[in-house]
């Protein structure tokens, strides 16, 4: 029904307008009895999919990736679709409207999306007020990034990051540090080894002000070369980072079949969806082997249980989806969980954890 009726109607709308419609419907269903009806349609539970990490219980490994619910307005709805956890954001210290529109583009032939949203969000203070004191049905991660402002550089960029961290640390079950934002006049990012060390040192110092410690993850771009990744891992491990989210969107246009004229028309932006699936899985495998079984959340191009299973066997303990949901519809989390359960049984695993890195 989604692919034959709902998706064609949504795809006739501008992508950002379609997303806005989905958010409004989700907010309505969050507070309506119909939310329970949705939940009854999309739930699937199997003990083999349960896992515990950092004393956080996950009923299943399928999460909503950052970017879909930037401001934490759908935390009452997304669990109805069967997600085991939700990562909101990216959230920045200061509110931002983002880049000029249009800024989201579909590539249906590739089941992909290109976006250059520009980190539009309500800002750390507003998101804190929305989440503070809230009881959530599933674990919540908070993804933070540097405020999109070319004048926020160097030490100001670190202070900006730390402000978001300090404000939002109390309201999430974990924090993801998105390090792919410019922070120096030379155009370097926090993926630079020295800059990352300075950032993580400041974040750890900020964290010392909290008695109850929570996991902190670093989000790595799939475009990073393996030597660059190894530097990121070395610095992150040296600062006691709990794990990694792999990966982000890609600035490259590899493995796509959309006409080059259309690609040129769209211009810059982060590519997500099927074309980056293998790239992110390979990076998960590299990270898992390089560090001898670290904690990894795998994201990038997941649109089936098979895709999720490949990332788990490569080394991901949890996975996230976003673009796949756009193309496959709200039943995707349920289908992934059902297929994962079958795949685990087929391969003789009694728990999901047994399959992690066992590729």
C-alpha positions in Angstrom: 0.0 0.0 0.0 2.8 2.4 0.8 4.7 1.9 -2.4 1.6 1.8 -4.6 -0.5 4.7 -3.0 1.2 6.7 -0.3 4.8 7.0 -1.8 3.6 8.3 -5.2 1.5 10.9 -3.5 4.4 12.0 -1.2 6.9 12.0 -4.1 4.7 14.5 -6.0 5.5 17.0 -3.2 8.7 18.8 -2.7 10.8 16.5 -0.4 11.0 19.0 2.5 7.3 19.7 2.3 6.6 15.9 2.3 8.8 15.5 5.4 6.9 18.3 7.1 3.6 16.6 6.4 5.0 13.3 7.9 6.2 15.1 11.0 2.7 16.8 11.5 0.9 13.4 11.1 3.4 11.8 13.5 2.9 14.6 16.1 -0.9 14.1 15.8 -0.6 10.3 16.2 1.7 10.7 19.2 -1.1 12.1 21.2 -4.0 10.2 19.7 -5.5 6.8 20.4 -4.6 6.0 16.8 -1.0 5.8 17.8 -1.8 2.5 19.6 -3.5 1.3 16.4 -0.3 2.1 14.5 1.7 0.3 17.2 -0.4 -2.8 16.8 0.4 -2.9 13.1 4.1 -2.4 13.2 5.4 -4.2 16.3 7.5 -7.4 16.2 9.3 -8.8 19.2 11.8 -11.6 19.5 14.1 -12.2 22.5 17.0 -12.9 20.2 17.0 -9.2 19.2 17.3 -7.8 22.7 20.6 -6.4 23.8 22.1 -4.3 26.6 24.9 -1.8 26.1 26.3 0.6 28.7 23.4 -0.5 31.0 20.9 0.7 28.4 18.3 -1.9 27.3 17.5 -2.1 23.6 14.4 -4.2 22.8 15.7 -4.4 19.2 18.7 -3.0 17.3 16.8 -0.9 14.7 17.1 2.8 15.4 15.9 6.0 13.8 19.0 7.9 12.5 19.7 11.5 13.3 18.3 13.9 10.7 14.7 12.6 10.6 13.6 14.1 14.0 16.0 17.0 14.4 14.2 18.6 17.3 12.8 15.7 19.3 9.2 16.3 18.4 8.4 12.7 17.3 9.5 10.8 20.4 6.0 9.8 21.1 5.4 8.5 17.6 8.5 6.8 16.3 8.4 4.0 18.9 4.9 3.1 17.6 6.7 2.1 14.3 8.8 -0.4 16.1 12.1 1.4 16.5 14.2 0.2 19.3 15.8 3.6 19.9 15.8 7.1 18.4 18.7 9.5 17.7 17.6 13.1 17.4 19.5 16.0 15.9 21.9 17.2 14.8 21.3 19.8 17.5 23.6 22.9 17.7 24.2 25.4 20.4 22.4 28.2 18.6 19.1 27.8 16.6 19.5 27.9 12.8 17.2 28.0 9.8 19.7 26.2 7.6 20.5 26.7 4.0 18.3 28.3 1.3 15.6 26.0 -0.2 15.4 23.7 -2.1 17.8 21.7 -0.1 16.6 18.1 -0.3 16.5 16.1 -3.5 15.4 12.5 -4.3 17.2 10.1 -6.5 14.5 7.5 -7.0 16.6 5.5 -9.5 19.2 5.0 -6.8 16.9 4.9 -3.8 18.9 7.8 -2.5 18.6 11.3 -1.1 20.9 14.3 -1.4 20.5 17.0 1.3 22.2 20.2 2.2 19.9 21.2 5.0 22.6 23.2 6.8 22.0 21.9 10.3 18.6 23.6 10.7 17.3 23.0 14.2 15.7 24.7 17.2 18.9 25.0 19.2 20.2 23.2 22.4 18.1 25.2 24.9 14.8 24.6 23.1 15.5 20.9 22.6 16.5 20.6 26.3 13.2 22.1 27.4 11.3 19.7 25.1 13.1 16.6 26.5 13.7 17.5 30.1 11.6 15.4 32.4 10.1 13.4 29.6 9.6 9.7 30.0 10.5 7.9 26.7 9.3 4.5 25.5 12.8 3.7 24.0 16.4 4.9 24.6 17.1 8.3 23.1 20.4 9.5 21.6 21.2 13.2 21.1 23.4 14.0 18.1 25.3 17.3 18.5 27.2 19.4 15.9 28.8 22.8 15.7 26.5 25.7 14.9 26.4 26.4 11.2 28.2 29.8 11.2 31.5 30.5 9.4 32.4 32.9 12.2 32.4 30.2 14.8 36.0 28.9 14.5 38.8 27.3 16.5 38.3 27.8 20.2 34.8 29.3 19.6 33.9 26.1 17.8 35.0 24.0 20.7 33.1 26.2 23.1 30.0 25.9 20.9 30.2 22.1 20.9 30.7 22.0 24.6 27.7 24.2 25.3 25.4 21.8 23.4 27.0 18.9 25.2 26.6 20.5 28.6 22.9 21.4 28.0 21.8 18.1 26.3 23.9 15.5 28.2 21.3 15.2 31.0 18.3 14.5 28.6 19.7 11.7 26.4 20.7 8.1 27.1 23.8 8.7 25.0 25.4 11.6 23.0 26.8 11.4 19.5 29.4 13.9 18.5 29.1 14.8 14.8 32.6 15.8 13.9 32.1 16.7 10.2 31.6 20.4 10.6 34.2 23.1 9.6 36.0 24.6 12.5 39.0 26.4 11.1 39.6 29.1 8.4 41.7 26.5 6.4 38.5 24.5 6.0 39.6 21.6 8.2 37.0 19.7 10.2 37.1 18.0 13.6 38.1 14.9 11.7 41.6 16.5 11.7 43.6 14.7 14.3 44.8 17.7 16.3 41.4 19.5 16.2 39.6 16.3 17.3 41.9 15.8 20.2 41.3 19.4 21.4 37.5 18.9 21.0 37.3 15.6 22.8 39.5 16.8 25.6 37.2 19.8 26.2 34.1 17.5 26.0 35.6 15.1 28.6 36.4 18.1 30.8 32.7 19.2 30.5 31.5 15.7 31.3 33.5 15.8 34.5 30.8 18.1 35.9 28.2 15.3 35.8 28.1 12.6 38.4 26.2 10.1 36.3 28.3 9.2 33.2 26.7 8.3 29.9 28.2 6.8 26.7 29.6 9.3 24.2 30.0 8.3 20.5 31.9 9.8 17.6 30.2 9.9 14.2 32.6 9.2 11.3 32.1 10.1 7.6 32.1 7.3 5.1 34.3 9.5 2.9 37.2 9.3 5.4 40.2 7.3 4.1 41.4 4.4 6.3 44.5 6.3 7.5 42.2 9.2 8.5 39.8 6.8 10.2 42.7 5.2 12.1 43.8 8.7 13.3 40.2 9.4 14.5 40.1 6.1 16.3 43.5 6.6 17.9 42.5 10.0 19.3 39.0 8.9 20.3 40.2 5.8 22.1 42.8 8.0 23.9 40.0 10.1 25.2 37.8 7.2 26.3 35.1 7.5 23.7 32.5 4.7 24.1 31.9 3.9 20.5 31.3 5.0 16.9 28.4 5.8 14.6 29.4 4.7 11.1 28.7 6.6 8.9 27.3 9.9 7.8 26.2 11.1 4.4 28.7 11.2 1.6 29.9 14.3 -0.4 30.9 11.9 -3.3 28.7 10.6 -6.1 30.1 7.1 -6.4 27.9 4.1 -7.4 24.9 6.1 -8.7 23.0 5.6 -11.9 21.1 8.9 -11.9 21.8 10.9 -15.0 24.9 13.2 -14.6 22.9 16.2 -15.8 20.5 15.8 -12.9 23.3 15.3 -10.5 24.9 18.5 -11.7 21.6 20.3 -11.4 21.2 19.2 -7.8 24.7 20.3 -6.9 26.4 19.9 -3.5 25.0 18.0 -0.6 25.2 14.8 1.4 24.3 11.6 -0.3 22.4 8.9 1.6 20.7 5.7 0.8 21.7 2.6 -1.2 24.8 4.0 -3.0 26.7 4.4 0.3 25.7 1.0 1.7 28.8 -0.9 0.9 31.1 2.0 1.8 29.7 2.2 5.3 29.7 -1.5 5.8 33.4 -1.7 4.7 34.2 1.1 7.2 32.4 -0.8 10.0 34.4 -3.9 9.2 37.7 -2.0 9.2 36.9 -0.2 12.5 35.8 -3.4 14.2 38.9 -5.3 13.2 41.3 -2.4 13.8 40.1 -1.8 17.4 39.4 -5.4 18.3 35.6 -5.3 18.7 34.6 -1.8 19.6 30.9 -0.7 20.0 29.5 0.5 16.6 26.2 1.7 15.4 25.9 1.0 11.7 24.1 3.3 9.4 24.0 3.9 5.6 21.9 2.3 2.9 19.8 -0.1 5.1 16.5 -0.9 3.4 16.1 -4.6 4.4 16.9 -7.1 7.1 19.7 -8.5 4.8 21.3 -5.0 4.7 21.1 -4.7 8.5 22.5 -8.2 9.0 25.5 -7.4 6.8 26.4 -4.5 9.0 25.9 -6.5 12.2 28.1 -9.3 10.9 30.7 -6.7 9.9 30.7 -5.4 13.5 27.7 -3.2 14.3 25.9 -3.9 17.6 23.0 -1.6 16.6 21.8 -0.2 13.2 20.0 2.9 12.1 17.8 3.8 9.1 16.5 7.0 7.5 16.5 7.1 3.7 15.3 3.4 3.5 12.2 4.5 5.4 11.5 7.1 2.7 11.5 4.5 0.0 10.3 1.4 1.9 7.7 3.0 4.2 6.8 2.8 7.9 6.8 -1.0 7.8 10.5 -1.1 7.3 11.6 -1.5 11.0 9.2 -4.4 11.4 10.4 -6.2 8.3 14.1 -5.7 9.3 13.4 -7.2 12.7 11.5 -10.1 11.4 14.2 -10.8 8.8 17.0 -10.5 11.4 15.2 -13.0 13.6 15.1 -15.5 10.7 18.7 -14.9 9.7 20.0 -15.3 13.2 18.1 -18.6 13.5 19.3 -19.7 10.1 22.9 -19.2 11.1 22.7 -20.8 14.5 22.8 -17.6 16.6 20.6 -17.5 19.7 21.3 -13.8 20.3 22.1 -10.8 18.2 25.3 -10.2 20.1 26.6 -13.5 18.9 26.4 -12.4 15.3 28.2 -9.1 15.8 31.5 -9.1 13.9 31.0 -12.8 13.1 31.1 -12.2 9.4 
